[in-house]
Amino acid sequence: MLNYVFQYLSELGVPGASVFQYISFRAGLAVIISLITATIIGKHIIHKLQKQQIGELVRDLGLEGQLQKKGTPTMGGIIIIASILLPVLLLNKLDNVYVLLMILTTLWMGAIGFLDDYIKVFKKNKEGLAGRFKIVGQVGLGAIVALTLYLCPDIVVRDNSTAVKAQTEQVVTVDDVQADAVLVSAKSVKAPITSIPFVKGHQFDYRSLIPAEGQLKEGLGWLLFALIVIFIITATSNGANMTDGLDGLATGCSAIIGSVLGILAYVSSHVEYANYLNIMYIPNSAELVIYGAAFIGATIGFLWYNAYPAQVFMGDTGSLTLGGIIAVFAIMIRTELLLPILCGIFLVENLSVMIQVGYFKYTKKKYGEGRRIFRMAPLHHHYQKKGIVEPKIVTRFWLVCIILAILTLVTLKIR
């Protein structure tokens, strides 16, 4: 919104108005606005939630300090959503398809999470929204994202395959300038291709998995891509939801993950940086950097109230939204195959539940009594059962998340 105002002022020759056109300036402004928004409205929303007696329903699972959290305001994800959307609406170019998809993701996943929290709090149903309805919502969002990537003419990527081939065929004495010239010559295409670590060119084409030719190969390649998009959105949003069990855990991890995605979005949207790193250049995606900055500011701002001891919980309104945003953002910049590394905490939390449930059912069927691998799942509760205090568990998980974030960025140069 403000972008158009300052563009008009720039055309009138108003001094300093042109600075608003710089992505770095608007991204910095987005962080500040989202931080201020989260800290200011957070206090008022928490008071409102307390007044309406919208508190957490806690089951006694024998965890230290658990019952003390009973009645703590929940549905605080509203703070995160509002703190993201305000700077995005003010600073982004709203005719950009990437931004529109991210706004849709925020509202879509926020609505699913809000409905889940509403059923828990107001209907006094601790199970919340039935799992099948959550899945339907996640699959629906995945289908919309995949269909948009396929149909929208503004969404293209640079195909590095021909450039990399030409580069490898040259003699070893080729210098960096010549190599960059080769990469610039690569064409922008609409194709189901993505970035992948540890290989030359950092590029993978989903169509290469299809044993067919011609239009059939093209169509099935996009269908496979759509199925993977749906799976990633579902898995990541559920992973964030599983991680949201200790004060500040999911919020802090999301802020770290968002920072890495923001960096990746910046280098992917800048042709010179993309050439230097030999990664996929994605035209028209620079506006995602501003959204990513707003995401970082909102999560850090929410952490002001969500850090131990939490004054408010994000609820499924926040956790499902954070996971959905991370998944769709990664898909937009074609780094979804890096998510198992970057979102390693979410992945392990998810796996711990699956392993625990699967092993319990298997042993109950085989031995007549269910047995457990972990003292409790998700994994963070396992460490609580071992007697480790909550702040120490959260801090250690953050440290692991930082290590995974650094490893994700390092993959840009490992081939």
VEXSESE-397197 format. One line per 4 residues: number of its first residue (from 1); their letters; for each residue z, y, x of C-alpha. Coordinates in nm, 4 decimals, decimal comma. Layout:
% residues N
NUM) a) Z:Y:X; ...
***
This chain:
% residues 415
1) mlny) 0,0000:0,0000:0,0000; 0,1078:0,2518:0,2669; -0,1824:0,1293:0,4781; -0,4286:0,2923:0,2380
5) vfqy) -0,2282:0,6152:0,2253; -0,2214:0,6489:0,6034; -0,5868:0,5535:0,6271; -0,6662:0,8460:0,3963
9) lsel) -0,4431:1,0776:0,6008; -0,6170:0,9606:0,9187; -0,9553:1,0479:0,7679; -0,8184:1,3941:0,6924
13) gvpg) -0,7268:1,4296:1,0591; -0,3472:1,4268:1,0159; -0,1960:1,3768:1,3667; -0,0318:1,0368:1,4202
17) asvf) -0,1640:0,8832:1,0974; -0,3994:0,6487:1,2838; -0,1060:0,4648:1,4467; -0,0567:0,2850:1,1159
21) qyis) -0,3770:0,0905:1,1787; -0,2204:-0,0942:1,4732; -0,0963:-0,4428:1,3887; 0,1880:-0,4197:1,6421
25) frag) 0,3173:-0,0958:1,4855; 0,3116:-0,2312:1,1306; 0,4676:-0,5604:1,2449; 0,7572:-0,3755:1,4077
29) lavi) 0,7996:-0,1670:1,0950; 0,7973:-0,4841:0,8831; 1,0855:-0,6327:1,0834; 1,2905:-0,3144:1,0401
33) isli) 1,2225:-0,2795:0,6663; 1,2951:-0,6452:0,5919; 1,6169:-0,6356:0,7968; 1,7395:-0,3220:0,6199
37) tati) 1,6360:-0,4585:0,2808; 1,8208:-0,7876:0,3341; 2,1410:-0,6217:0,4503; 2,1426:-0,3532:0,1793
41) igkh) 2,0385:-0,5517:-0,1269; 2,2246:-0,8594:-0,0029; 2,5614:-0,6986:-0,0675; 2,4627:-0,5955:-0,4208
45) iihk) 2,3052:-0,9315:-0,5088; 2,6101:-1,1216:-0,3814; 2,8341:-0,9007:-0,5972; 2,6065:-0,9631:-0,8954
49) lqkq) 2,6094:-1,3391:-0,8392; 2,9885:-1,3372:-0,8147; 3,0155:-1,1340:-1,1336; 2,7908:-1,3799:-1,3167
53) qige) 2,9920:-1,6683:-1,1661; 2,6778:-1,8210:-1,0149; 2,8607:-2,0372:-0,7627; 2,7906:-2,3523:-0,5656
57) lvrd) 2,8771:-2,6836:-0,7307; 3,0406:-2,8978:-0,4625; 3,0987:-3,2717:-0,4741; 3,3866:-3,4068:-0,2663
61) lgle) 3,2176:-3,6018:0,0129; 3,5164:-3,5988:0,2446; 3,3758:-3,3312:0,4744; 3,6057:-3,0839:0,6464
65) gqlq) 3,6070:-2,7433:0,4758; 3,3662:-2,8591:0,2067; 3,5856:-2,7891:-0,0947; 3,6517:-2,4366:0,0354
69) kkgt) 3,2844:-2,3595:-0,0299; 3,3168:-2,4301:-0,3996; 3,2316:-2,1198:-0,6002; 3,0492:-1,9457:-0,3136
73) ptmg) 2,7526:-1,7572:-0,4676; 2,4254:-1,9485:-0,4497; 2,0608:-1,8636:-0,5298; 2,0753:-1,6177:-0,2384
77) giii) 1,7149:-1,7064:-0,1621; 1,6351:-1,4143:-0,3921; 1,7483:-1,1875:-0,1053; 1,5050:-1,3539:0,1348
81) iasi) 1,2130:-1,3392:-0,1090; 1,2685:-0,9728:-0,1930; 1,3118:-0,8821:0,1761; 0,9802:-1,0487:0,2623
85) llpv) 0,7751:-0,9149:-0,0257; 0,8818:-0,5494:-0,0019; 0,7465:-0,4821:0,3513; 0,4453:-0,7040:0,2849
89) llln) 0,3490:-0,5029:-0,0238; 0,4100:-0,1770:0,1619; 0,2433:-0,2532:0,4956; -0,0197:-0,5255:0,4503
93) kldn) -0,3797:-0,4895:0,3415; -0,3568:-0,6518:0,0006; -0,7257:-0,7426:-0,0156; -0,6775:-0,9946:0,2662
97) vyvl) -0,7023:-1,3543:0,1428; -0,4473:-1,4810:0,3942; -0,1876:-1,2304:0,2731; -0,2598:-1,3132:-0,0918
101) lmil) -0,2084:-1,6843:-0,0218; 0,1230:-1,6156:0,1510; 0,2437:-1,3984:-0,1386; 0,1432:-1,6752:-0,3812
105) ttlw) 0,3298:-1,9315:-0,1671; 0,6439:-1,7178:-0,1626; 0,6482:-1,6697:-0,5399; 0,5369:-2,0267:-0,6203
109) mgai) 0,7957:-2,2043:-0,4078; 1,0577:-1,9465:-0,5011; 0,9991:-2,0241:-0,8690; 1,0387:-2,3997:-0,8127
113) gfld) 1,3599:-2,3468:-0,6176; 1,4941:-2,0963:-0,8705; 1,4359:-2,3411:-1,1555; 1,6166:-2,6119:-0,9593
117) dyik) 1,9161:-2,3840:-0,8936; 1,9179:-2,2612:-1,2536; 1,9481:-2,6179:-1,3856; 2,2287:-2,6922:-1,1391
121) vfkk) 2,4277:-2,3769:-1,2101; 2,3704:-2,2992:-1,5767; 2,3024:-2,6472:-1,7128; 2,5812:-2,7952:-1,4960
125) nkeg) 2,3437:-3,0678:-1,3790; 2,4161:-3,1405:-1,0119; 2,0831:-3,3211:-0,9705; 1,8855:-3,0074:-1,0568
129) lagr) 1,5137:-3,0211:-1,1222; 1,3812:-3,3771:-1,1313; 1,2176:-3,4787:-0,8051; 0,8854:-3,5580:-0,9700
133) fkiv) 0,8547:-3,2009:-1,0972; 0,9244:-3,0626:-0,7501; 0,6538:-3,2872:-0,6098; 0,4091:-3,1733:-0,8771
137) gqvg) 0,4776:-2,8117:-0,7830; 0,4362:-2,8773:-0,4109; 0,1176:-3,0765:-0,4637; -0,0169:-2,8001:-0,6870
141) lgai) 0,0404:-2,5383:-0,4183; -0,1188:-2,7629:-0,1561; -0,4259:-2,8102:-0,3760; -0,4613:-2,4329:-0,4253
145) valt) -0,4305:-2,3650:-0,0521; -0,6805:-2,6374:0,0432; -0,9281:-2,5285:-0,2255; -0,9065:-2,1661:-0,1116
149) lylc) -0,9677:-2,2634:0,2506; -1,2745:-2,4566:0,1379; -1,4238:-2,2054:-0,1047; -1,3348:-1,8602:0,0277
153) pdiv) -1,6161:-1,7193:0,2473; -1,3713:-1,4942:0,4346; -1,1845:-1,7909:0,5809; -1,3675:-1,9116:0,8913
157) vrdn) -1,2675:-2,0278:1,2389; -1,4357:-2,0214:1,5753; -1,5771:-2,3578:1,6724; -1,4907:-2,4081:2,0383
161) stav) -1,6562:-2,7490:2,0674; -1,9935:-2,6247:2,1915; -1,8307:-2,3697:2,4201; -1,5998:-2,6291:2,5748
165) kaqt) -1,8906:-2,8677:2,6234; -2,0941:-2,5998:2,7986; -1,7970:-2,5084:3,0152; -1,7292:-2,8661:3,1295
169) eqvv) -2,0954:-2,9151:3,2218; -2,0818:-2,6266:3,4695; -1,9910:-2,6746:3,8351; -1,6299:-2,6413:3,9479
173) tvdd) -1,6953:-2,2958:4,0990; -1,7230:-2,1328:3,7552; -1,4792:-1,8395:3,7466; -1,2585:-1,7176:3,4609
177) vqad) -1,4954:-1,4378:3,3598; -1,7856:-1,6786:3,3136; -1,5629:-1,9216:3,1250; -1,4528:-1,6450:2,8890
181) avlv) -1,8150:-1,5481:2,8317; -1,8893:-1,9059:2,7308; -1,5986:-1,9052:2,4828; -1,7064:-1,5764:2,3248
185) saks) -2,0431:-1,7365:2,2528; -1,8788:-1,9921:2,0226; -1,9729:-1,9568:1,6544; -1,7460:-1,8836:1,3595
189) vkap) -1,7821:-2,1603:1,1032; -1,6205:-2,2912:0,7866; -1,4947:-2,6350:0,8790; -1,1823:-2,8536:0,8485
193) itsi) -1,0864:-2,8101:1,2124; -0,7436:-2,7400:1,3570; -0,5608:-2,6833:1,6825; -0,4146:-2,9831:1,8600
197) pfvk) -0,2069:-2,9893:2,1796; -0,2705:-3,1756:2,5052; -0,6528:-3,1886:2,4772; -0,9205:-2,9653:2,6273
201) ghqf) -1,0298:-2,6983:2,3837; -0,7192:-2,7531:2,1668; -0,9430:-2,8495:1,8774; -0,9592:-3,1396:1,6346
205) dyrs) -1,2092:-3,1922:1,3531; -1,0795:-3,3936:1,0573; -1,4378:-3,5003:0,9866; -1,4328:-3,7073:1,3048
209) lipa) -1,2069:-3,9553:1,1216; -1,4703:-4,0184:0,8534; -1,7107:-4,3104:0,9268; -2,0013:-4,1532:0,7385
213) egql) -2,2847:-3,9059:0,7905; -2,4300:-3,5975:0,6273; -2,2881:-3,4394:0,3136; -2,0642:-3,7393:0,2477
217) kegl) -1,8936:-3,6898:0,5849; -1,8528:-3,3191:0,5129; -1,7049:-3,3728:0,1662; -1,4702:-3,6528:0,2686
221) gwll) -1,3602:-3,4511:0,5716; -1,2501:-3,1644:0,3494; -1,0818:-3,4082:0,1097; -0,8849:-3,5587:0,3975
225) fali) -0,7897:-3,2089:0,5084; -0,6683:-3,1286:0,1546; -0,4510:-3,4402:0,1449; -0,2979:-3,3507:0,4808
229) vifi) -0,2322:-2,9940:0,3605; -0,0518:-3,1294:0,0527; 0,1517:-3,3703:0,2654; 0,2522:-3,1003:0,5155
233) itat) 0,3626:-2,8544:0,2468; 0,5648:-3,1224:0,0681; 0,7242:-3,2588:0,3849; 0,8091:-2,9223:0,5400
237) snga) 0,9575:-2,7697:0,2238; 1,1673:-3,0820:0,1655; 1,2699:-3,0817:0,5322; 1,3960:-2,7235:0,5076
241) nmtd) 1,5768:-2,8203:0,1880; 1,7501:-3,1120:0,3646; 1,8470:-2,8895:0,6572; 2,0185:-2,6382:0,4312
245) gldg) 2,3623:-2,8001:0,4354; 2,5668:-2,5945:0,6813; 2,6272:-2,2204:0,6990; 2,3339:-2,0523:0,8732
249) latg) 2,1638:-2,3750:0,9808; 1,8375:-2,3566:0,7848; 1,8286:-1,9755:0,8084; 1,8619:-1,9654:1,1872
253) csai) 1,6117:-2,2468:1,2437; 1,3623:-2,0775:1,0112; 1,3955:-1,7481:1,2012; 1,3203:-1,9272:1,5298
257) igsv) 1,0249:-2,1160:1,3815; 0,8939:-1,7975:1,2199; 0,9039:-1,6170:1,5555; 0,6827:-1,8818:1,7158
261) lgil) 0,4387:-1,8798:1,4246; 0,4206:-1,5005:1,4491; 0,3285:-1,5246:1,8189; 0,0673:-1,7918:1,7471
265) ayvs) -0,0771:-1,5813:1,4655; -0,1041:-1,2802:1,6961; -0,2870:-1,4599:1,9762; -0,5102:-1,6481:1,7289
269) shve) -0,6159:-1,3242:1,5593; -0,6941:-1,1452:1,8880; -1,0283:-1,2507:2,0330; -0,9391:-1,1668:2,3938
273) yany) -0,6050:-1,3520:2,3878; -0,7663:-1,6470:2,2108; -1,0361:-1,6573:2,4782; -0,7828:-1,6391:2,7608
277) lnim) -0,5693:-1,9179:2,6156; -0,8787:-2,1133:2,5115; -0,7469:-2,1529:2,1572; -0,9105:-2,1157:1,8209
281) yipn) -0,9928:-1,7590:1,7192; -0,9374:-1,6957:1,3479; -1,1122:-1,3817:1,2170; -0,9357:-1,1653:0,9539
285) sael) -0,5987:-1,3332:1,0162; -0,4266:-1,0421:1,1947; -0,2520:-0,9377:0,8726; -0,0519:-1,2605:0,8920
289) viyg) 0,1341:-1,1130:1,1903; 0,2868:-0,8509:0,9603; 0,3874:-1,1147:0,7065; 0,5404:-1,3200:0,9887
293) aafi) 0,7352:-1,0157:1,1077; 0,8704:-0,9608:0,7557; 0,9706:-1,3284:0,7430; 1,1629:-1,2991:1,0708
297) gati) 1,3419:-0,9824:0,9588; 1,4322:-1,1316:0,6208; 1,5813:-1,4508:0,7654; 1,7807:-1,2658:1,0325
301) gflw) 1,8994:-1,0151:0,7719; 2,0078:-1,2963:0,5404; 2,1946:-1,4560:0,8287; 2,4245:-1,1503:0,8203
305) ynay) 2,5758:-1,2956:0,5020; 2,4914:-1,6633:0,5497; 2,6513:-1,7162:0,8932; 2,9810:-1,9082:0,9037
309) paqv) 3,1809:-1,8614:0,6886; 2,8967:-1,7986:0,4446; 2,9338:-1,5301:0,1796; 2,6276:-1,6640:-0,0008
313) fmgd) 2,4102:-1,9752:0,0043; 2,0333:-1,9561:-0,0214; 2,0140:-2,2537:-0,2587; 1,6852:-2,4277:-0,3261
317) tgsl) 1,5477:-2,0835:-0,4150; 1,5587:-2,0062:-0,0457; 1,5225:-2,3411:0,1300; 1,2136:-2,4603:-0,0580
321) tlgg) 1,0584:-2,1151:-0,0147; 1,1239:-2,1073:0,3607; 0,9768:-2,4536:0,4099; 0,6719:-2,3741:0,1981
325) iiav) 0,6086:-2,0472:0,3822; 0,6337:-2,2146:0,7235; 0,3940:-2,4923:0,6198; 0,1282:-2,2670:0,4631
329) faim) 0,1535:-2,0122:0,7463; 0,0912:-2,2867:1,0035; -0,2018:-2,4176:0,7996; -0,3526:-2,0670:0,7774
333) irte) -0,3564:-2,0317:1,1573; -0,4620:-2,3959:1,2013; -0,1512:-2,5076:1,3905; -0,0200:-2,7542:1,1317
337) lllp) -0,0344:-3,0420:1,3808; 0,2201:-2,8579:1,5958; 0,4774:-2,8631:1,3145; 0,6289:-3,2023:1,4122
341) ilcg) 0,7296:-3,0365:1,7400; 0,8111:-2,6875:1,6134; 0,9938:-2,8108:1,3018; 1,1543:-3,1026:1,4820
345) iflv) 1,4931:-3,0237:1,3240; 1,3428:-3,0422:0,9740; 1,1636:-3,3650:1,0661; 1,4754:-3,5360:1,2025
349) enls) 1,6848:-3,4284:0,9032; 1,4222:-3,5732:0,6696; 1,3922:-3,8955:0,8676; 1,7686:-3,9428:0,8797
353) vmiq) 1,7811:-3,9464:0,4995; 1,4832:-4,1823:0,4709; 1,6256:-4,4211:0,7321; 1,9706:-4,4145:0,5760
357) vgyf) 1,8465:-4,4824:0,2222; 1,5938:-4,7437:0,3342; 1,8448:-4,9344:0,5486; 2,1108:-4,9190:0,2769
361) kytk) 1,8744:-5,0684:0,0179; 1,7503:-5,3342:0,2628; 2,0999:-5,4510:0,3608; 2,2226:-5,4441:0,0031
365) kkyg) 1,9385:-5,6731:-0,0983; 1,9825:-5,9029:0,2029; 2,3601:-5,9138:0,2456; 2,4824:-5,8094:-0,0986
369) egrr) 2,6381:-5,4894:0,0340; 2,4763:-5,1724:0,1559; 2,5232:-5,0743:0,5198; 2,4626:-4,7400:0,6900
373) ifrm) 2,3203:-4,6348:1,0245; 2,4649:-4,2839:1,0138; 2,8116:-4,1965:0,8950; 2,6390:-3,9687:0,6468
377) aplh) 2,2939:-3,8222:0,5926; 2,1334:-3,5730:0,6464; 2,2051:-3,5812:1,0183; 2,4195:-3,2665:1,0352
381) hhyq) 2,6748:-3,4326:0,8042; 2,6872:-3,7300:1,0444; 2,8237:-3,4987:1,3125; 3,0661:-3,3455:1,0644
385) kkgi) 3,2002:-3,6929:0,9936; 3,2514:-3,7360:1,3690; 3,4868:-3,4394:1,3616; 3,2651:-3,1724:1,5203
389) vepk) 3,3320:-2,8326:1,3657; 3,0575:-2,6728:1,1580; 2,9815:-2,3660:1,3783; 2,9373:-2,5880:1,6859
393) ivtr) 2,6931:-2,8182:1,5005; 2,4905:-2,5191:1,3805; 2,4791:-2,3594:1,7260; 2,3679:-2,6837:1,8894
397) fwlv) 2,0948:-2,7336:1,6292; 1,9771:-2,3767:1,6942; 1,9615:-2,4486:2,0672; 1,7540:-2,7609:2,0084
401) ciil) 1,5273:-2,5579:1,7797; 1,4804:-2,2965:2,0549; 1,3877:-2,5697:2,3035; 1,1329:-2,7090:2,0584
405) ailt) 0,9967:-2,3581:2,0007; 0,9451:-2,3056:2,3736; 0,7820:-2,6483:2,4022; 0,5445:-2,5564:2,1180
409) lvtl) 0,4347:-2,2405:2,2988; 0,3954:-2,4289:2,6268; 0,1441:-2,6627:2,4617; -0,1004:-2,3703:2,4565
413) kir) -0,1607:-2,4228:2,8264; -0,1115:-2,8016:2,8565; -0,4389:-2,9924:2,8342
***
